[in-house]
């Protein structure tokens, strides 16, 4: 009998894989063509019926590639049947009316090349800006009210004139969602997969599973194609500055391996803004290399290695002679770059503003724009370290902030961390303004698409100190404050009739991959990952999920909602517009209020939280308390159990839980089942454990993090280590090798004592303070 496949299972990728069965087994050709035709017809993607001698377009692609075996195709169909969010998107609908929009004459979703949006304009320059840990309430356009004294004070503290200007001359994306933590969101952005289909954990960069040389590492699996590779296919020159956090183990995991022509930046969740080392204040982690290395690299065609003093000088940083750059668990300088370790006669030095890490990133980004050959389109990924911890900023910006607050009629800020965070926001805004000015100076802005977003909501624990007001929760939670992020598009490429508008359609951070591919005129199907799945299946390893981001440009232009169907936010949360299901325990379940943190919260955090809960010592998670009740109290955790239900269109602040309302019982039941089905398709490979080899390679580099697997021929242009550097290297190798040999024998009590002594647990050193002039 005829095999029928419902539209819920259909997707171009499913057709490719089913059609690939014919290439691998010619006797299945007639059946494969019928299956492919059936899927296309029932999904609404069908071209007119054709004879058996002419396979569908997707089948022709697959027959040429023959990339995936029959079992992989069957596994994909099983995943679709389970309700995976990688299933094909329904037709986009108008946010206001629900009517189907944005379809070309043949019934397919339109692309700019189809004549919608910007029509057949030339490919724009693309500047993709990613902020780190940016609080919803720390963006000026989200500070709407000034009726109360606290509202007026909040407006006086938040200064983002450049970002606000870009929003007014662009489109504010009010329903932009990311994952709740850094690395998964960044992996999603670079790979085009929802985080649940590429990476859901902040794994340390030194991890390696020797049994899986595709997915057995931190970050994006080796054989997934990066967005920059796709943009290069479209003729773009590709450059990156800033935080990567999407893998490091092999050359393929680096930005160069993912398609960027050049990169200046760092690999991990964070580093020190002044020293580029890994103090505990940056990530709260102590790795098996004892945080002894610097994480700051420059990679291009001729040089691939650490950022040296000579390179820093080229980036505008004149190093103080007393600054020896000795990475350690304690920061070498204070928040404003002044020495706090008192190295002999240079005990009173302060680093210049030009040596602030973000200043060097901006220097490099401006150089890229100023030297760009405009006969080629530019793709610049500007990935800020700001506003992630450690909270550090040049003193000049603290002074500038204080003056702006005063001129705006505000009181002096009463929390040290809130003041630092606000100054860091001001700094980031200034750097974005410089980028926009540079594009205009080169007459590039009129042909540029600027995309701005954050990788997750703001961290509301101490010392993160963001504010997501009026949204609930923050980073590490599935509440809107943790996953709904600041975002907008701007630049001359945005249609004039959309300027100053807000877009309410749902967008995932994964959607930028297919959106940019469409703008660049390239196919967003991942052929490399698809071809790898045959090998993975044969070896019993997890196969790589397909790209499941969705092209969104036409939706942004037309006002359509491109994600009205179930959207898999995490293993604990699901959004099926306008309803959102949140399950299980959720950390940081509170509302911050207009001003946060403040003197009241600073005085109470050691007993009542919120405190950082993702500490790791040598890979082992360290709880704030062995008592679960106390742990939950210190992290302000609430428990949704089998599911809290919200209508986030009518209740965006998630005040009213509908789960106990009988009239919503069917909706809640359906969403629970959908989440359960979708969770069966979560991509969760064994990423291994921290490996000594990462530290040994880092020591050989002179004390810098970098690729350590299959990296023998990767590094280029490095100067040989001096005799002194060799002695240091040998000592470091000996120390770290000895440590790793004894890791299993280090008692938990020793680790807990270490954590307490370094200010992470209650009773440790101060994470924030109430400023004395209040």
C-alpha positions as CSV (number, residue, x, y, z in Angstrom):
1,X,0.0,0.0,0.0
2,X,1.0,3.6,-0.5
3,X,3.2,4.9,2.4
4,X,1.8,8.2,3.7
5,X,3.8,10.6,5.9
6,X,1.9,13.4,7.6
7,X,3.0,17.0,7.3
8,X,4.0,16.9,11.0
9,X,6.9,14.6,9.9
10,X,7.8,16.4,6.7
11,X,10.7,18.6,6.1
12,X,13.1,19.2,3.3
13,X,15.8,17.4,5.3
14,X,13.5,14.4,5.8
15,X,13.0,14.3,2.1
16,X,16.8,14.5,1.5
17,X,17.4,11.6,3.9
18,X,14.6,9.5,2.6
19,X,15.7,10.1,-0.9
20,X,19.3,9.2,0.1
21,X,17.9,5.7,0.8
22,X,17.5,5.4,-3.0
23,X,21.1,6.3,-3.7
24,X,22.2,3.7,-1.2
25,X,19.8,1.0,-2.4
26,X,18.7,1.3,-6.0
27,X,15.8,-1.1,-5.6
28,X,14.0,1.4,-3.4
29,X,14.0,4.1,-6.1
30,X,10.3,3.9,-7.0
31,X,9.1,3.8,-3.4
32,X,11.5,6.7,-2.4
33,X,10.2,8.9,-5.2
34,X,6.6,8.2,-4.0
35,X,7.5,9.0,-0.4
36,X,9.2,12.2,-1.4
37,X,6.3,13.3,-3.5
38,X,3.9,12.4,-0.7
39,X,5.8,14.5,1.9
40,X,6.1,17.5,-0.4
41,X,2.3,17.4,-1.3
42,X,1.1,17.0,2.3
43,X,3.5,19.6,3.8
44,X,2.4,22.3,1.4
45,X,5.9,22.4,-0.1
46,X,5.1,20.4,-3.3
47,X,6.0,21.4,-6.7
48,X,3.4,20.3,-9.4
49,X,3.1,16.5,-9.7
50,X,5.7,15.0,-12.1
51,X,6.4,11.7,-13.6
52,X,8.2,8.9,-11.8
53,X,11.2,9.5,-14.1
54,X,11.7,12.9,-12.6
55,X,12.4,12.8,-8.8
56,X,11.6,15.8,-6.6
57,X,14.2,18.5,-6.3
58,X,15.2,17.5,-2.8
59,X,15.5,13.9,-4.0
60,X,17.8,14.9,-6.8
61,X,20.1,16.7,-4.3
62,X,20.2,13.6,-2.1
63,X,20.7,11.1,-4.9
64,X,23.8,13.1,-5.9
65,X,25.1,13.2,-2.4
66,X,24.1,9.7,-1.0
67,X,25.3,10.9,2.4
68,X,23.1,9.1,4.9
69,X,22.3,5.5,5.4
70,X,18.7,4.1,5.7
71,X,18.9,3.8,9.5
72,X,19.7,7.5,9.8
73,X,16.7,8.4,7.8
74,X,14.5,6.1,9.9
75,X,16.0,7.7,13.1
76,X,15.1,11.1,11.8
77,X,11.5,10.1,11.1
78,X,11.3,8.7,14.6
79,X,12.6,12.0,16.0
80,X,9.9,13.8,14.0
81,X,7.2,11.5,15.2
82,X,8.3,12.2,18.8
83,X,7.6,15.9,18.2
84,X,11.1,17.2,17.6
85,X,11.2,21.0,17.1
86,X,13.4,20.3,14.1
87,X,10.1,19.5,12.3
88,X,9.3,21.9,9.4
89,X,7.9,25.3,10.4
90,X,4.3,26.1,9.6
91,X,3.6,29.0,7.3
92,X,4.4,32.2,9.1
93,X,1.3,34.1,10.4
94,X,0.6,37.7,11.2
95,X,1.1,38.5,14.8
96,X,-2.0,40.7,14.7
97,X,-4.4,38.6,12.6
98,X,-3.0,35.1,12.5
99,X,-3.3,35.1,8.7
100,X,-0.7,33.3,6.6
101,X,1.7,35.8,5.1
102,X,5.1,36.0,3.4
103,X,4.5,33.3,0.8
104,X,5.8,33.5,-2.8
105,X,3.5,32.6,-5.7
106,X,4.6,28.9,-5.6
107,X,3.5,28.6,-2.0
108,X,7.0,28.6,-0.5
109,X,8.2,31.0,2.2
110,X,9.7,34.0,0.4
111,X,13.3,35.1,0.6
112,X,14.5,38.6,-0.2
113,X,15.6,37.2,-3.6
114,X,11.9,36.3,-4.3
115,X,11.0,39.9,-4.4
116,X,9.8,40.5,-0.9
117,X,11.4,42.6,1.8
118,X,14.4,44.3,0.1
119,X,13.8,42.7,-3.3
120,X,16.9,42.0,-5.3
121,X,19.2,44.5,-3.6
122,X,22.8,43.6,-3.5
123,X,24.0,41.6,-0.6
124,X,24.4,43.9,2.5
125,X,27.4,44.1,4.8
126,X,26.4,42.4,8.0
127,X,27.6,43.4,11.5
128,X,26.4,40.9,14.0
129,X,26.8,42.2,17.5
130,X,26.4,39.9,20.5
131,X,26.3,41.2,24.0
132,X,27.0,38.9,27.0
133,X,24.7,38.7,30.0
134,X,22.8,41.9,29.1
135,X,19.9,42.6,31.4
136,X,16.5,43.5,29.9
137,X,16.1,46.5,32.2
138,X,19.7,47.7,31.4
139,X,18.7,48.9,27.9
140,X,17.4,52.4,27.7
141,X,14.4,51.6,25.5
142,X,13.1,49.2,28.1
143,X,13.0,51.9,30.7
144,X,9.6,53.2,29.6
145,X,8.3,54.9,32.8
146,X,9.4,57.7,35.0
147,X,6.4,58.2,37.3
148,X,8.0,57.0,40.6
149,X,11.2,58.1,42.2
150,X,12.8,54.7,41.6
151,X,11.7,54.8,37.9
152,X,13.3,58.2,37.5
153,X,16.5,56.9,39.2
154,X,16.6,53.9,36.9
155,X,16.4,56.1,33.9
156,X,19.2,58.3,35.2
157,X,21.4,55.2,35.6
158,X,20.8,53.5,32.3
159,X,22.7,55.4,29.5
160,X,22.6,53.7,26.1
161,X,22.2,56.6,23.6
162,X,23.8,54.8,20.7
163,X,21.8,51.6,21.1
164,X,18.6,53.6,21.6
165,X,19.4,55.5,18.4
166,X,19.9,52.3,16.4
167,X,16.6,51.0,17.8
168,X,14.7,54.2,16.8
169,X,16.2,53.8,13.3
170,X,15.6,50.0,13.2
171,X,13.3,47.4,14.4
172,X,13.1,46.4,18.0
173,X,12.8,42.6,18.4
174,X,10.6,42.2,21.4
175,X,10.3,38.4,21.4
176,X,13.8,37.3,20.8
177,X,14.7,34.1,22.7
178,X,18.1,32.4,23.5
179,X,19.1,29.6,25.8
180,X,19.5,30.4,29.4
181,X,23.3,30.2,29.5
182,X,26.2,31.3,27.4
183,X,27.8,28.5,25.5
184,X,24.6,26.8,24.3
185,X,23.3,30.1,22.9
186,X,26.5,30.8,21.1
187,X,26.7,27.3,19.8
188,X,23.1,27.8,18.6
189,X,23.9,31.0,16.8
190,X,27.0,29.6,15.0
191,X,25.4,26.3,14.0
192,X,21.7,27.2,13.3
193,X,20.4,24.6,15.7
194,X,18.3,25.1,18.7
195,X,20.5,24.7,21.8
196,X,18.8,21.4,22.6
197,X,20.1,20.1,19.2
198,X,23.7,21.2,19.5
199,X,24.8,22.0,23.1
200,X,23.0,22.5,26.4
201,X,25.9,22.7,28.8
202,X,28.7,25.1,29.8
203,X,31.4,22.4,29.4
204,X,35.0,23.3,30.1
205,X,37.2,23.8,27.1
206,X,39.7,21.2,28.2
207,X,37.1,18.3,27.9
208,X,37.6,15.4,25.5
209,X,36.0,12.1,25.0
210,X,38.5,10.0,23.1
211,X,35.8,7.6,22.0
212,X,34.0,10.3,20.0
213,X,36.1,12.6,17.9
214,X,33.1,14.4,16.4
215,X,31.0,15.4,19.4
216,X,33.2,14.4,22.3
217,X,34.3,18.0,23.1
218,X,32.9,21.2,24.5
219,X,30.9,23.4,22.2
220,X,29.8,22.6,18.6
221,X,30.5,19.2,17.2
222,X,33.4,19.1,14.8
223,X,31.5,18.4,11.6
224,X,28.8,21.0,11.9
225,X,29.1,23.9,9.4
226,X,29.4,27.3,10.9
227,X,27.6,30.4,9.8
228,X,30.8,32.1,8.7
229,X,31.5,29.2,6.4
230,X,28.1,29.7,4.8
231,X,28.7,33.5,4.5
232,X,32.1,32.8,2.7
233,X,30.2,30.7,0.3
234,X,28.1,33.8,-0.4
235,X,31.2,35.8,-1.2
236,X,31.6,37.5,2.2
237,X,34.8,38.5,3.9
238,X,34.4,37.1,7.4
239,X,36.0,38.5,10.6
240,X,35.4,38.1,14.3
241,X,36.4,39.9,17.5
242,X,35.6,38.8,21.1
243,X,34.3,35.9,23.0
244,X,33.9,32.6,21.3
245,X,32.7,30.0,23.9
246,X,31.7,27.4,21.2
247,X,34.6,25.0,21.5
248,X,38.4,25.0,21.5
249,X,39.7,21.4,21.5
250,X,40.7,21.1,17.8
251,X,41.5,23.6,15.0
252,X,38.0,22.9,13.6
253,X,36.5,24.1,16.8
254,X,38.1,27.5,16.6
255,X,36.6,30.6,14.8
256,X,39.0,29.9,11.9
257,X,37.8,26.3,11.7
258,X,34.2,27.7,11.6
259,X,34.9,30.0,8.6
260,X,36.2,33.3,10.0
261,X,39.2,34.7,8.1
262,X,40.5,36.4,11.2
263,X,39.8,36.4,15.0
264,X,41.0,38.3,18.0
265,X,39.5,37.1,21.2
266,X,39.2,34.4,23.9
267,X,37.8,30.9,24.0
268,X,36.1,30.5,27.4
269,X,33.0,31.8,29.2
270,X,35.0,34.9,30.4
271,X,38.4,36.1,31.3
272,X,40.0,39.0,33.1
273,X,39.3,42.3,31.2
274,X,42.8,43.6,32.2
275,X,45.0,40.5,32.5
276,X,43.1,38.1,30.2
277,X,43.8,35.3,32.7
278,X,41.1,33.2,34.5
279,X,40.5,34.5,38.0
280,X,37.7,32.9,39.9
281,X,35.7,36.1,39.6
282,X,35.5,35.6,35.8
283,X,33.6,32.2,35.7
284,X,33.6,30.8,39.2
285,X,35.6,27.8,38.0
286,X,39.0,26.4,38.8
287,X,40.2,24.1,36.0
288,X,42.7,21.3,35.9
289,X,45.3,23.7,34.6
290,X,44.8,25.6,37.9
291,X,43.8,28.7,35.9
292,X,47.4,29.4,35.2
293,X,47.0,30.4,31.6
294,X,46.0,33.5,29.6
295,X,43.0,33.2,27.3
296,X,43.7,35.7,24.5
297,X,44.5,34.8,20.9
298,X,44.9,36.2,17.5
299,X,44.3,33.9,14.5
300,X,44.6,34.7,10.8
301,X,46.2,33.3,7.7
302,X,49.8,33.9,8.8
303,X,49.7,34.0,12.6
304,X,47.8,31.7,14.9
305,X,48.8,32.0,18.5
306,X,48.8,34.1,21.7
307,X,48.4,37.8,21.8
308,X,51.9,39.0,22.8
309,X,53.0,42.3,24.1
310,X,54.0,43.3,20.5
311,X,50.5,42.5,19.3
312,X,49.0,44.4,22.2
313,X,51.0,47.4,21.2
314,X,49.6,47.2,17.6
315,X,46.2,47.1,19.2
316,X,46.9,50.4,21.1
317,X,47.9,49.0,24.4
318,X,51.2,50.3,25.9
319,X,51.8,47.9,28.7
320,X,53.1,49.2,32.0
321,X,56.6,47.7,32.6
322,X,55.5,46.5,36.0
323,X,52.6,44.5,34.7
324,X,54.0,41.0,34.5
325,X,50.7,39.4,33.4
326,X,50.7,36.5,35.9
327,X,47.4,34.7,35.6
328,X,46.0,33.3,38.9
329,X,42.8,32.5,40.7
330,X,43.0,36.1,42.1
331,X,42.8,39.0,39.7
332,X,46.2,40.8,39.4
333,X,44.5,44.2,39.2
334,X,41.4,45.7,40.7
335,X,38.2,46.6,38.8
336,X,39.7,49.7,37.2
337,X,43.0,48.1,36.2
338,X,45.2,49.2,39.1
339,X,47.7,46.7,40.7
340,X,46.5,45.0,43.8
341,X,49.2,42.4,44.2
342,X,52.0,45.0,44.9
343,X,54.8,43.7,42.7
344,X,57.9,45.4,44.2
345,X,58.7,48.9,43.0
346,X,55.7,49.0,40.6
347,X,53.2,48.5,43.3
348,X,51.2,51.6,42.5
349,X,50.7,51.3,38.7
350,X,47.4,51.4,36.8
351,X,46.9,50.1,33.3
352,X,45.8,52.6,30.6
353,X,42.3,52.5,29.3
354,X,43.7,51.3,25.9
355,X,44.8,48.0,27.7
356,X,41.2,47.2,28.6
357,X,40.3,44.1,26.7
358,X,37.2,45.7,25.1
359,X,39.3,48.6,23.9
360,X,41.6,46.2,22.0
361,X,38.6,44.4,20.5
362,X,37.2,47.7,19.3
363,X,40.5,48.8,17.9
364,X,40.6,45.6,15.9
365,X,37.0,45.9,14.7
366,X,37.5,49.5,13.5
367,X,40.6,48.4,11.7
368,X,38.6,45.7,9.9
369,X,36.0,48.2,8.8
370,X,38.5,50.9,7.8
371,X,40.6,48.5,5.7
372,X,37.7,46.5,4.1
373,X,37.5,46.2,0.3
374,X,34.0,47.3,-0.2
375,X,33.8,45.4,-3.5
376,X,33.1,42.4,-1.3
377,X,30.4,42.2,1.3
378,X,31.6,42.2,4.9
379,X,30.5,39.9,7.7
380,X,31.8,41.1,11.0
381,X,30.8,39.2,14.2
382,X,31.5,41.5,17.1
383,X,31.1,39.4,20.3
384,X,31.4,41.5,23.4
385,X,32.9,40.2,26.7
386,X,30.7,42.9,28.2
387,X,28.7,42.5,30.4
388,X,29.9,39.2,31.8
389,X,31.8,39.0,35.1
390,X,34.3,40.0,36.4
391,X,32.8,43.5,36.8
392,X,35.7,45.6,35.6
393,X,35.8,48.9,33.6
394,X,38.1,51.9,33.2
395,X,37.9,54.5,36.0
396,X,37.1,57.1,33.3
397,X,33.8,55.4,32.6
398,X,32.8,55.2,36.2
399,X,33.5,59.0,36.5
400,X,31.5,59.6,33.2
401,X,28.6,57.5,34.5
402,X,28.5,59.4,37.9
403,X,28.4,62.7,36.0
404,X,25.6,61.5,33.7
405,X,23.5,60.2,36.7
406,X,23.9,63.6,38.4
407,X,23.0,65.5,35.2
408,X,19.9,63.4,34.8
409,X,18.8,64.3,38.3
410,X,19.6,61.0,39.9
411,X,21.2,60.1,43.2
412,X,24.6,58.5,43.4
413,X,24.3,54.7,42.8
414,X,24.3,52.9,46.1
415,X,25.6,49.4,45.1
416,X,29.2,49.0,44.0
417,X,28.3,46.3,41.6
418,X,25.3,48.1,40.1
419,X,27.5,51.1,39.5
420,X,30.2,48.9,37.8
421,X,27.6,47.1,35.7
422,X,26.0,50.4,34.6
423,X,29.4,51.8,33.6
424,X,30.1,48.7,31.6
425,X,26.8,49.2,29.8
426,X,27.9,52.7,29.0
427,X,31.2,51.5,27.7
428,X,29.6,48.9,25.5
429,X,27.2,51.5,24.1
430,X,30.1,53.8,23.3
431,X,31.9,51.0,21.4
432,X,28.8,50.2,19.3
433,X,28.6,53.9,18.5
434,X,32.1,53.9,17.2
435,X,31.3,50.9,14.9
436,X,28.3,52.7,13.5
437,X,30.4,55.9,12.9
438,X,33.1,53.9,11.2
439,X,30.6,52.3,8.8
440,X,29.2,55.7,8.0
441,X,32.7,57.2,7.5
442,X,33.4,54.5,4.9
443,X,29.9,55.0,3.3
444,X,29.1,51.4,4.1
445,X,26.3,52.0,6.6
446,X,23.6,52.6,4.0
447,X,24.3,49.0,2.7
448,X,24.7,47.4,6.2
449,X,22.4,45.2,8.3
450,X,23.2,45.6,12.0
451,X,22.0,42.8,14.2
452,X,22.2,43.2,17.9
453,X,21.3,40.6,20.6
454,X,22.3,39.2,23.9
455,X,23.2,35.5,24.5
456,X,20.8,35.2,27.5
457,X,19.1,37.3,30.1
458,X,21.0,39.2,32.6
459,X,22.6,37.3,35.6
460,X,20.8,38.5,38.8
461,X,22.9,36.7,41.3
462,X,25.8,38.3,43.1
463,X,28.2,39.3,41.5
464,X,26.4,39.2,38.1
465,X,24.3,42.3,39.1
466,X,22.2,42.7,36.0
467,X,18.5,43.7,36.1
468,X,15.8,42.2,33.9
469,X,13.0,44.3,35.3
470,X,10.0,43.9,34.8
471,X,10.6,40.3,33.7
472,X,10.9,37.5,36.1
473,X,14.2,35.6,36.8
474,X,17.5,35.8,35.0
475,X,20.3,33.8,33.5
476,X,20.2,30.0,34.4
477,X,16.4,30.1,34.5
478,X,13.7,29.5,31.9
479,X,11.7,32.5,33.1
480,X,11.4,35.3,30.6
481,X,14.2,37.2,32.3
482,X,16.6,34.3,31.6
483,X,15.7,33.5,27.9
484,X,14.0,36.6,26.4
485,X,16.8,38.9,25.4
486,X,17.5,42.4,24.2
487,X,17.6,42.4,20.4
488,X,17.1,44.7,17.4
489,X,18.0,45.1,13.7
490,X,19.2,48.4,12.3
491,X,21.3,49.9,9.5
492,X,20.5,51.0,5.9
493,X,19.4,47.6,4.8
494,X,16.3,47.8,6.9
495,X,13.3,48.9,4.8
496,X,12.4,52.5,5.5
497,X,8.8,51.7,6.3
498,X,9.9,49.5,9.2
499,X,12.1,52.0,10.9
500,X,11.1,52.7,14.5
501,X,8.7,49.7,14.7
502,X,8.7,46.8,17.1
503,X,8.4,43.2,15.9
504,X,6.4,41.0,18.2
505,X,7.0,37.7,16.3
506,X,8.9,34.9,18.1
507,X,12.6,34.6,17.0
508,X,15.2,32.1,18.2
509,X,18.9,32.9,18.3
510,X,19.2,29.9,16.0
511,X,17.2,31.6,13.3
512,X,20.0,34.0,12.4
513,X,21.9,31.2,10.7
514,X,19.2,30.5,8.0
515,X,18.2,34.1,7.9
516,X,21.8,35.2,7.0
517,X,22.2,32.3,4.6
518,X,19.1,33.4,2.8
519,X,20.3,37.0,2.7
520,X,23.7,35.8,1.4
521,X,22.0,33.6,-1.2
522,X,23.3,30.3,0.0
523,X,21.6,27.0,1.1
524,X,21.4,26.7,4.9
525,X,21.3,22.9,4.7
526,X,24.3,21.4,6.5
527,X,25.8,19.0,4.0
528,X,28.9,18.3,6.0
529,X,27.0,17.3,9.1
530,X,24.6,15.2,7.0
531,X,27.5,13.4,5.3
532,X,29.1,12.6,8.7
533,X,26.0,10.9,10.1
534,X,26.6,7.7,8.1
535,X,29.9,7.3,9.9
536,X,28.4,8.2,13.3
537,X,25.6,5.7,12.9
538,X,27.9,2.9,11.9
539,X,30.1,3.5,15.0
540,X,27.2,3.8,17.4
541,X,27.7,7.5,18.1
542,X,25.1,10.3,18.3
543,X,24.1,11.5,14.9
544,X,24.2,15.3,14.2
545,X,20.7,17.0,14.2
546,X,19.9,19.1,11.1
547,X,19.7,22.9,11.1
548,X,16.3,23.8,12.6
549,X,16.6,27.6,12.7
550,X,14.2,29.4,10.4
551,X,14.7,32.3,7.9
552,X,13.1,35.3,9.6
553,X,14.0,38.3,7.5
554,X,10.7,38.4,5.6
555,X,8.8,37.9,8.9
556,X,10.6,40.9,10.4
557,X,9.8,42.9,7.3
558,X,6.1,41.9,7.1
559,X,5.3,41.5,10.8
560,X,4.6,37.8,10.6
561,X,5.2,35.4,13.5
562,X,7.5,32.7,12.1
563,X,7.3,30.5,15.2
564,X,3.6,30.0,16.1
565,X,4.2,26.3,16.7
566,X,5.9,24.5,19.7
567,X,9.4,26.0,20.3
568,X,11.7,23.9,22.5
569,X,13.4,26.4,24.8
570,X,15.1,23.9,27.0
571,X,14.6,20.4,28.5
572,X,12.4,22.2,31.1
573,X,10.5,24.7,29.1
574,X,8.4,25.0,26.0
575,X,6.8,28.0,24.2
576,X,3.8,27.4,22.0
577,X,2.7,31.0,21.3
578,X,1.2,32.5,23.3
579,X,1.4,29.8,26.0
580,X,4.6,29.0,27.9
581,X,5.2,25.9,30.0
582,X,7.9,25.9,32.7
583,X,8.7,22.8,34.6
584,X,10.9,21.5,37.5
585,X,13.1,23.7,39.7
586,X,14.1,27.1,38.4
587,X,16.8,29.1,40.0
588,X,16.6,32.9,40.5
589,X,12.8,32.9,40.5
590,X,12.2,36.5,41.6
591,X,11.5,40.0,40.4
592,X,14.4,42.4,40.8
593,X,12.5,45.7,40.9
594,X,13.5,49.0,39.4
595,X,16.9,49.2,41.2
596,X,18.9,46.1,41.7
597,X,21.2,45.2,43.4
598,X,20.8,47.8,46.1
599,X,21.9,48.4,49.7
600,X,19.1,46.2,51.1
601,X,20.0,43.2,48.9
602,X,23.7,43.7,49.4
603,X,23.3,43.4,53.2
604,X,21.2,40.3,52.9
605,X,22.8,38.2,50.1
606,X,25.1,36.1,52.3
607,X,22.0,34.7,54.1
608,X,19.2,35.1,51.6
609,X,21.0,35.1,48.2
610,X,20.8,35.3,45.3
611,X,24.3,33.7,44.9
612,X,26.1,32.1,42.0
613,X,25.3,28.4,41.9
614,X,27.4,27.0,39.0
615,X,30.8,26.7,40.7
616,X,33.2,24.0,39.6
617,X,36.5,23.0,41.1
618,X,38.5,20.6,38.9
619,X,35.3,19.8,37.1
620,X,33.3,18.9,40.2
621,X,30.2,21.0,40.9
622,X,30.4,22.8,44.3
623,X,27.1,23.4,46.0
624,X,26.5,26.5,48.1
625,X,25.1,24.2,50.8
626,X,24.8,20.4,51.3
627,X,21.3,21.2,52.6
628,X,19.0,21.3,49.6
629,X,16.6,23.7,51.4
630,X,19.4,26.1,52.1
631,X,20.8,25.7,48.5
632,X,17.3,26.6,47.1
633,X,17.1,29.6,49.5
634,X,20.5,31.0,48.5
635,X,19.6,30.7,44.8
636,X,15.9,31.8,45.2
637,X,14.8,28.6,43.6
638,X,11.1,27.8,43.0
639,X,9.7,24.4,41.9
640,X,7.2,24.2,39.0
641,X,7.0,20.4,39.3
642,X,5.1,19.0,36.4
643,X,4.5,22.5,34.9
644,X,3.6,26.1,35.5
645,X,1.6,27.6,32.6
646,X,1.6,31.2,31.4
647,X,0.1,33.3,28.7
648,X,3.1,35.4,27.9
649,X,1.3,37.6,25.4
650,X,-1.2,38.8,28.1
651,X,1.2,38.2,31.1
652,X,4.8,38.8,29.9
653,X,6.0,39.1,33.4
654,X,4.7,35.6,34.3
655,X,2.7,36.6,37.4
656,X,-0.4,34.4,36.8
657,X,0.2,30.7,36.8
658,X,-2.7,29.1,34.8
659,X,-1.8,25.5,35.6
660,X,-4.5,25.1,38.3
661,X,-7.2,26.7,36.1
662,X,-9.5,23.9,34.7
663,X,-10.2,25.9,31.6
664,X,-6.5,25.5,30.7
665,X,-6.1,21.9,31.6
666,X,-6.1,20.6,28.0
667,X,-3.5,23.2,26.9
668,X,-1.2,22.3,29.8
669,X,-1.6,18.6,29.2
670,X,-0.8,19.0,25.5
671,X,2.2,21.1,26.2
672,X,3.5,18.6,28.8
673,X,3.2,15.8,26.3
674,X,4.9,17.9,23.6
675,X,7.8,18.8,25.9
676,X,8.2,15.1,26.8
677,X,8.2,14.1,23.2
678,X,10.7,16.8,22.2
679,X,13.0,15.9,25.1
680,X,13.5,12.5,23.5
681,X,15.4,14.3,20.7
682,X,17.8,16.3,22.8
683,X,21.4,16.1,21.6
684,X,23.4,15.0,24.5
685,X,26.7,13.4,23.5
686,X,29.3,12.2,26.0
687,X,31.7,15.2,26.0
688,X,34.3,13.4,28.1
689,X,36.3,14.9,30.9
690,X,39.0,17.4,31.5
691,X,42.3,16.2,29.9
692,X,45.8,16.9,31.0
693,X,46.8,17.3,27.3
694,X,45.1,20.7,27.1
695,X,47.3,22.0,29.9
696,X,50.5,20.6,28.5
697,X,49.8,22.2,25.1
698,X,49.0,25.4,26.8
699,X,52.3,25.4,28.7
700,X,54.1,24.8,25.4
701,X,52.4,27.9,24.0
702,X,54.0,29.9,26.8
703,X,51.0,29.8,29.1
704,X,48.0,30.3,26.8
705,X,44.9,28.3,26.1
706,X,44.4,26.9,22.6
707,X,43.5,23.8,20.5
708,X,45.2,20.6,21.9
709,X,43.8,17.8,19.7
710,X,45.1,17.4,16.2
711,X,46.8,20.7,16.5
712,X,50.4,19.8,15.7
713,X,50.4,21.9,12.4
714,X,47.9,24.5,13.5
715,X,49.9,27.2,15.2
716,X,51.9,29.6,13.0
717,X,54.2,32.5,13.4
718,X,55.1,32.0,17.0
719,X,58.5,33.1,18.4
720,X,60.5,30.3,20.2
721,X,60.3,30.4,24.0
722,X,63.2,32.1,25.8
723,X,65.3,30.1,28.2
724,X,63.4,31.7,31.1
725,X,60.1,30.9,29.5
726,X,61.2,27.3,29.0
727,X,62.0,26.9,32.7
728,X,58.6,28.3,33.6
729,X,57.0,25.9,31.1
730,X,58.7,22.9,32.6
731,X,57.8,23.9,36.1
732,X,54.1,24.4,35.1
733,X,54.0,21.1,33.4
734,X,55.5,19.3,36.4
735,X,53.1,21.0,38.8
736,X,50.0,20.4,36.7
737,X,51.0,16.8,35.9
738,X,51.4,16.1,39.6
739,X,48.0,17.7,40.4
740,X,46.2,15.7,37.8
741,X,47.7,12.5,39.1
742,X,46.2,13.2,42.5
743,X,42.8,14.8,41.6
744,X,40.8,11.7,42.6
745,X,42.4,11.8,46.1
746,X,41.6,15.5,46.8
747,X,38.8,15.3,49.5
748,X,35.6,17.3,49.1
749,X,36.3,19.2,52.3
750,X,39.5,20.6,50.8
751,X,37.6,21.8,47.7
752,X,34.9,23.4,49.9
753,X,37.4,25.1,52.0
754,X,39.1,26.5,48.8
755,X,35.7,27.8,47.6
756,X,34.9,29.5,50.9
757,X,38.3,31.1,51.2
758,X,38.0,32.8,47.8
759,X,34.7,34.6,48.4
760,X,32.2,32.5,46.5
761,X,30.3,31.0,49.4
762,X,28.5,32.8,52.2
763,X,31.0,33.9,54.8
764,X,33.7,34.5,52.2
765,X,35.0,37.8,51.1
766,X,32.5,40.5,50.0
767,X,31.0,40.1,46.5
768,X,29.3,43.5,46.6
769,X,29.2,46.5,48.9
770,X,27.0,49.4,49.8
771,X,28.9,52.6,48.7
772,X,29.9,54.8,51.6
773,X,28.7,58.1,50.1
774,X,25.1,56.9,50.5
